[in-house]
Amino acid sequence: MTEQADYTPPEVWTWNKENGGRFASINRPIAGPTHEKALPVGRHSLQLYSLATPNGVKVTVMLEELLALGHAGAEYDAWLIRIGDGDQFGSGFVGVNPNSKIPALLDRSGPKPIRVFESGSILVYLAEKFGAFLPTEPAARAECLSWLFWQMGSGPYLGGGFGHFYAYAPFKSEYAIDRFAMEVKRQLDVLDRRLGETTYLGGDEYTIADMAVWPWYGALAMGNLYGESAKFLQVTEYKNVMRWTDAIGARPAVQRGRMVNRVNGAPSSQLHERHDAGDFVTKTQDKLAPAG
């Protein structure tokens, strides 16, 4: 299929065909559940329903970092949601996240379960619940949250924009790829300039801002997003981004968080469900950096 240079939009758009591409079978212009399916519930207060996409990794990294700090209340059950199979449209999942996107969190520690959806919202919720990875000093807090929400606004240009047209669209569009490649390059320059000033995005301390940005832009820098996109975008020229990517990637909690709910890559890197810290031991202990 070639680029549709002669396409003229109709006066009124109607959903009368699949839009093509890798995720065509699960894309639809309506919300709500497609089938009845209750969500499983484990023994911990925190129940996570997710998949190890960049947005899912944000939350599992946060939870593993909290546990590494000694917050026993951050123990969690992580249940696999296979978005390619439409698990996110089950009635139970829609009850936790009416937007039908992973990740979704249910906090059952109080008298009434609290649902939290959208990855950035989950990071803030957990940071405030446990008093960690979100500064309390006003200027530092504002800087951290600014970079967190920078990712929320910028990420769709990387994923749904560049990633879709570069890797998943049913035909290659020079205009679309050029448009979004230019924007992603600009975003990398924004990050590189900031990381030339500070160790982490929020300043000298590692925060939820880094946990939000790294699964997207760190994965891009490591060559783990969209095939040869890192080479295509010449990501290695952003030296400060590369330094930050390597530093965060070396953290044991980050390595563990990347494994949870992962269904691709080497079998030793996948932990489909996580219900206890011991789940890591029998699978990939030799692959993880020493704890500390």
Helices and strands as residue ranges (DSSP letters): G 24-26, E 46-50, H 54-68, G 72-74, E 76-80, G 83-85, G 87-89, H 91-96, E 104-107, E 114-117, H 119-130, H 138-156, I 157-168, H 174-195, H 208-213, I 214-218, H 219-221, H 229-233, G 235-237, H 239-249, H 252-259, G 267-269, G 277-280, H 281-284, G 285-287
